[in-house]
Amino acid sequence: MSDNVKEDLITQIVEAEWVQFDKVNNQGGRASCQDDRTTFFIMRKSQFEYWTKEMLNSYLDDLHFADATGWNLLTEKYARMMESTDPIGYDNLKDKLPHRSSKRIARQNEVVELQVGWMEALAEKFPKVAGRARSIRSSEDSMYNTSYETYLRGELGTYSDRTFNLYYDYMTELKEKGDNLALKIIAKSANMYGYEGLEDAEESM
């Protein structure tokens, strides 16, 4: 896949997400991040940079299907996060969310633990960089703080079965190779903010 084709797919995805993100209704009113297009695009493009073409196409299909059916995947993501950050509020919403089988949830948790481990490894090597990101573990969650673990679990829950299965297989492949996807994503974000790499970002903070 050429760089231009992949970049076009990523741009389509992030544009579609931004439209849905703009429509998310927060309990406390509109969040400031909903007006920060630049940060949103940097963070989301950094993530999708390392996806395969098949993964990107499948998730783009998810977004298009959501639009066609009047569903908002970004609203769903934040609702799923509430299972940890606001359990009472989540109880009022959970029956409205798409059902996920026990097998699917178990596989999601497997992926979450893998990626949390990657993030903790990154934090050990680049503590200042990690300190600018979300807290890592769900044990640190509150109504005003959403951890990396909880955010990731919420996002995985929004993927269609096809997209999630592709994602799961890809994570398994990276694990077998000994790659750290969290490090790659954060490094890409740092580069998009103008740093030469993680070492440069760490020294500058």
C-alpha positions in Angstrom: 0.0 0.0 0.0 1.4 3.4 -1.0 1.9 6.1 1.6 -0.6 8.3 -0.2 -3.3 5.6 -0.1 -2.8 4.9 3.6 -2.7 8.6 4.4 -5.9 9.1 2.6 -7.6 6.3 4.5 -6.3 7.7 7.8 -7.5 11.2 7.0 -11.0 9.9 6.0 -11.2 8.0 9.4 -10.1 11.0 11.5 -12.4 13.4 9.7 -15.3 11.0 10.3 -14.3 10.7 13.9 -14.0 14.4 14.3 -17.6 14.9 13.0 -18.9 12.4 15.6 -16.7 13.8 18.4 -18.1 17.2 17.8 -21.6 15.8 18.4 -20.8 14.0 21.7 -22.9 15.4 24.5 -21.0 15.5 27.8 -22.8 15.5 31.2 -21.0 18.6 32.2 -21.4 20.4 28.9 -19.2 20.7 25.9 -15.5 19.7 26.7 -12.7 22.0 25.6 -11.0 19.2 23.7 -14.1 19.2 21.3 -12.8 22.5 20.0 -9.2 21.5 19.7 -9.1 20.0 16.2 -5.3 20.1 16.0 -4.7 18.0 19.0 -7.4 15.5 18.1 -5.9 15.0 14.6 -2.4 14.5 16.0 -3.5 12.0 18.5 -5.8 10.0 16.3 -3.5 10.0 13.2 -0.6 8.8 15.4 -2.6 5.8 16.4 -3.8 4.8 12.9 -0.3 5.3 11.4 0.6 1.7 12.4 -2.7 0.0 11.3 -2.8 -2.2 8.3 -4.9 -1.3 5.2 -7.4 -4.0 6.1 -7.8 -2.7 9.6 -8.2 0.9 8.4 -10.8 -0.1 5.8 -12.8 -2.2 8.3 -12.9 0.6 10.9 -13.8 3.2 8.2 -16.7 0.9 7.3 -17.7 0.9 11.1 -17.8 4.7 11.0 -19.8 4.8 7.8 -22.3 2.2 9.2 -22.6 4.2 12.4 -23.4 7.4 10.4 -25.9 5.5 8.3 -27.8 4.2 11.3 -27.6 7.3 13.4 -25.2 5.9 15.9 -22.2 7.7 17.3 -19.2 5.6 18.0 -17.4 8.3 19.9 -20.4 8.7 22.3 -20.4 4.9 22.7 -16.7 5.0 23.6 -17.2 7.5 26.3 -20.2 5.7 27.6 -18.2 2.5 27.9 -15.4 4.3 29.8 -18.0 5.2 32.4 -18.1 1.6 33.6 -14.9 2.5 35.4 -15.1 6.3 35.8 -18.8 6.6 36.7 -20.4 3.2 37.5 -23.8 4.6 38.5 -24.1 6.6 35.3 -22.9 3.5 33.3 -25.7 1.4 34.8 -28.2 3.8 33.2 -26.6 3.4 29.8 -25.2 -0.1 29.5 -28.4 -1.7 28.1 -28.3 0.8 25.2 -24.8 -0.2 24.1 -24.1 -3.0 21.5 -23.7 -6.4 23.2 -20.3 -7.9 23.4 -19.9 -11.6 24.1 -17.9 -12.9 27.0 -15.3 -14.3 24.6 -15.0 -10.9 22.9 -14.6 -9.1 26.3 -12.0 -11.6 27.4 -10.0 -11.0 24.2 -10.4 -7.2 24.7 -9.0 -7.5 28.2 -6.1 -9.6 26.9 -5.2 -6.8 24.4 -5.6 -4.1 27.1 -3.2 -5.9 29.4 -0.7 -6.2 26.6 -0.9 -2.5 25.7 -0.9 -1.3 29.3 2.3 -3.3 29.7 3.8 -1.5 26.7 2.8 1.9 28.1 4.3 1.1 31.5 7.6 0.1 29.7 7.5 3.4 27.9 6.9 5.3 31.2 10.0 3.7 32.7 12.2 4.8 29.8 10.6 8.2 29.2 8.9 9.3 32.5 8.5 13.0 31.5 6.9 12.1 28.2 4.6 9.6 29.9 3.8 12.2 32.6 2.2 14.4 29.9 -0.1 11.6 28.9 -3.0 9.9 30.7 -2.5 8.0 33.9 -2.0 4.4 32.9 -4.1 2.1 35.1 -7.9 2.1 35.7 -7.2 2.1 39.5 -6.4 5.8 39.0 -9.8 6.6 37.4 -12.3 9.1 38.7 -15.2 11.1 37.2 -12.5 13.7 36.3 -9.7 11.4 35.2 -9.8 8.6 32.6 -6.8 6.4 32.4 -5.1 4.9 29.3 -6.4 1.5 30.3 -10.0 2.6 30.6 -9.8 4.7 27.4 -8.4 1.8 25.4 -11.0 -0.6 26.8 -13.8 1.8 25.9 -12.5 2.2 22.4 -12.0 -1.5 21.7 -15.6 -2.0 22.7 -16.8 0.2 19.9 -15.2 -1.8 17.1 -17.3 -4.2 15.0 -16.4 -7.9 15.5 -14.5 -7.8 12.2 -12.4 -4.8 13.1 -11.7 -6.1 16.5 -10.6 -9.5 15.3 -8.2 -7.9 12.8 -6.9 -5.7 15.7 -6.5 -8.7 18.0 -4.6 -10.6 15.4 -2.4 -7.6 14.7 -1.6 -7.1 18.4 -0.8 -10.8 18.7 1.6 -10.5 15.8 3.3 -7.4 17.4 3.6 -9.3 20.7 5.3 -12.2 19.0 7.7 -9.8 17.3 8.5 -8.1 20.6 7.3 -4.7 19.3 6.0 -1.9 21.5 3.1 -0.2 19.7 2.6 2.3 22.5 6.1 3.6 22.1 5.7 3.9 18.3 2.4 5.8 18.7 3.8 8.2 21.3 7.0 8.7 19.2 4.8 9.6 16.2 2.9 12.1 18.2 6.1 13.7 19.4 7.3 13.9 15.9 4.0 15.6 14.8 4.5 18.1 17.6 7.9 19.0 16.2 10.3 16.8 18.3 13.0 14.8 16.6 12.0 11.7 18.6 11.2 10.6 22.2 14.7 11.3 23.4 14.4 14.9 22.2 10.9 15.2 23.7 12.1 13.8 27.1 15.1 16.2 27.2 12.9 19.2 26.3 10.4 18.6 29.1 
